[in-house]
Each structure stands twice: as C-alpha cells, then as structure tokens.
Amino acid sequence: MKGFNVFAAFISGAVIGAAVGLLFAPEKGEDTRSKIAEILRKKGIRLSKADMESLIDEIADVKDEEAE
C-alpha cells in the first residue's frame, strides 16, 4: 500500500508540474485552459468552467507558495 501512495504522490506532482508549466507558457490563457480541459476529457475527467477556474487558481497558489 505504501508503494501505491508513493506512486500516487509522484503522479500527482507530475500532473501539477505539467499544469503549472502550461499555465506559465507564453500562450493565451484561454487557449491553455482549453488544452488542459481537453487533456482532462481524454482521461475521463469532466469539469465545469467554474471547477476548471478553481483548479487553475489552486495550481497558481501552489506555484506562488513554491516561489516564496
């Protein structure tokens, strides 16, 4: 069970890192959010626009905390 937790933490970190990288890429935010939503849809995860905005805010907060 511990191995699974480590694996889940690794995958979560990779996903958050990729999302942060996308958010700070030199593309329009709307295009980036559309790409993230499409990737999540391919994985079977459906988010409303409000949920997507909340996720982006959480990721940005994590990024800001890491920068401090």
C-alpha positions in Angstrom: 0.0 0.0 0.0 2.9 2.4 0.8 4.3 1.9 -2.7 0.9 2.9 -4.2 0.9 6.1 -2.1 4.4 7.0 -3.3 3.4 6.3 -6.9 0.2 8.4 -6.5 2.2 11.3 -5.0 4.7 11.1 -7.8 1.9 11.1 -10.5 0.1 14.0 -8.7 3.3 16.0 -8.6 3.9 15.3 -12.3 0.4 16.4 -13.2 0.6 19.6 -11.1 4.1 20.4 -12.5 2.8 19.9 -16.1 -0.2 22.1 -15.4 1.9 24.8 -13.9 4.2 24.7 -16.9 1.3 25.1 -19.2 -0.2 27.9 -17.2 3.0 29.9 -17.4 3.7 29.1 -21.0 3.6 32.1 -23.5 0.2 31.3 -24.8 -3.1 32.9 -24.3 -4.8 31.7 -21.1 -7.9 30.8 -22.9 -6.0 28.5 -25.2 -4.1 26.9 -22.3 -7.3 26.3 -20.4 -8.8 24.7 -23.4 -5.8 22.4 -23.8 -6.0 21.4 -20.1 -9.7 20.7 -20.4 -9.2 18.6 -23.5 -6.4 16.5 -21.8 -8.7 16.0 -18.7 -11.6 15.0 -21.0 -9.4 12.4 -22.7 -8.6 11.0 -19.2 -12.4 10.8 -18.5 -12.4 13.8 -16.2 -15.2 16.3 -16.8 -15.0 19.7 -15.2 -17.4 22.6 -15.4 -15.9 26.0 -16.2 -16.2 27.0 -12.5 -14.4 23.8 -11.5 -11.7 24.5 -14.1 -11.1 28.0 -12.8 -10.9 26.7 -9.3 -8.3 24.1 -10.3 -6.3 26.8 -12.1 -6.4 29.0 -9.0 -5.3 26.2 -6.8 -2.4 25.4 -9.1 -1.4 29.1 -9.2 -1.5 29.2 -5.4 0.8 26.2 -5.2 3.2 27.8 -7.7 3.2 31.1 -5.7 3.9 29.2 -2.4 6.8 27.4 -4.0 8.2 30.7 -5.3 8.4 32.2 -1.8 
